[in-house]
Amino acid sequence: MIERVFATPAGVTLGPLALIPDGTARNFVLQLRAGRFHGFVVRRGESVVGYVDRCPHMGVPLAQSLDAYLTPDGTRIACAWHGALFEIADGLCVGGPCVGAALTPWPVTVADGVIVTA
């Protein structure tokens, strides 16, 4: 069984910013020595924010369909399993079964048009 890890080292190149259309999110799975990391990145203009793909309510991945992390209007992150809603900026749960909890941040940034782990 492959171990699941919940953090990545800094400096891992994820790809060009253009890989994620503005106002959407994208899933990333990284195979590391310690195990496999599952995260996602949300793009807002020229900036990005990343989170570990794990709902604080049940510990399951948030999306049921690939890259389907946002509400239909794109204003919040949504857990497709239990309806929890999270703020994009800080991952705070503002609706559903885990109000007050938060997603685990995944530090990412954009450097010279490329998304990298921070």
TIPAVO-662593 format. One record per residue (C-alpha): residue in three letters; x, y, z. Coordinates in steps of 0.2 Angstrom, whole numbers, plus 5000, padded with zeros to 4 digits. Example, Ala and Ser with C-alpha at 12.3 -4.5 7.8 and 13.67 -1.06 7.14 Angstrom:
# residues 2
ala506249785039 ser506849955036 
This chain:
# residues 118
met500050005000 ile500650174995 glu500850295010 arg499850465009 val500850615014 phe500150785018 ala501550905014 thr502850935000 pro504651005000 ala504851184993 gly505451204976 val504451074967 thr503851144950 leu502051104946 gly501951184929 pro501551354920 leu500251464928 ala499251444911 leu498951264916 ile497551324927 pro496251434919 asp495951594929 gly494551564942 thr494651374942 ala495651244952 arg496751094947 asn497150934956 phe499050884958 val499650714964 leu501450704968 gln502450544970 leu503750584984 arg504950464993 ala503950465008 gly502350424999 arg500950504988 phe500350684990 his498650744984 gly498350934983 phe497451064973 val497851234967 val496551374964 arg497051514952 arg496451694955 gly497251804942 glu499051804943 ser499051724960 val498751544967 val498251464983 gly498451284987 tyr497751154999 val497950975004 asp496550874996 arg495750815012 cys494050875020 pro494350915038 his492550835041 met492850655036 gly494650655029 val494150615011 pro494650704995 leu493550854992 ala493050824973 gln492050684966 ser492550734948 leu494350784943 asp494750964946 ala492951004953 tyr493451094968 leu492451254967 thr490651304969 pro489751334952 asp489951524954 gly491851494958 thr491751594974 arg492151454987 ile492851284988 ala491551144990 cys491650964997 ala490650864985 trp490350724998 his489550825012 gly489251005006 ala490551095017 leu491051265010 phe492751345012 glu493451515009 ile494651514995 ala495851635003 asp496151545019 gly495251375018 leu494051415033 cys492451315033 val490951435032 gly489551305029 gly489151125031 pro489650995044 cys491351065049 val491051255052 gly492551335060 ala493751205054 ala494951235040 leu495851155025 thr497651115027 pro498651245017 trp499851185004 pro501151325001 val501251364983 thr501751524973 val502051584956 ala503851624951 asp504151684933 gly502551624927 val502751444934 ile501851374949 val503051304962 thr502851234980 ala503451364993 
